Amino acid sequence: EVYRRLENFAEEDREDERRRRVVSIDLVMQQTCHVLRFMADEHRFAFERFYKRRLAAEQDRLVRTGSSQKLTELPLKMVHKYVGIFSGVDLEEAVFARIYTRGLVFTDQDPAGCFDVRLFADALLEYQLDLGRLVSAYRLLPRMLAALKRLRAYGHFGTLPTFAKPRGTTVGRGRASRKR
């Protein structure tokens, strides 16, 4: 009977371990899905941010040239070029046009369709185009610019290039100073 009780305990331990394994696999799958969802949201946000900034820059360029035209969306070729740069995949025009049309919203007032950045970014992610380069640029760029600013503040980079120094000045400690 003692032997039978030991077998029952061993069997219960095995059953408990099986339950723990199933729970741990479920937790791993749940956390993996959470990470993938977070990465997709990060890629979507990075593309939306880039698109809005690029659109504002193009609008400023048009204003500087004296054009009264107002841009509501970037030119198709420009978006195609940037998607190729950020994803590392040079898409054929037909494939890109298919993805681009997934980003269009059609209404009764606008039967031609208007471009929605969020839908387009979702379509890019559905086609498994990785925008990790853009995400990492948004993560690293502020740090790189801050480091460059610190280096300039300590005088490692002069503020005036050598060909632009006014006569009688030297570059030191981050700003031009007069010779004494």
Disulfide bonds with the S-S distance in Angstrom:
none
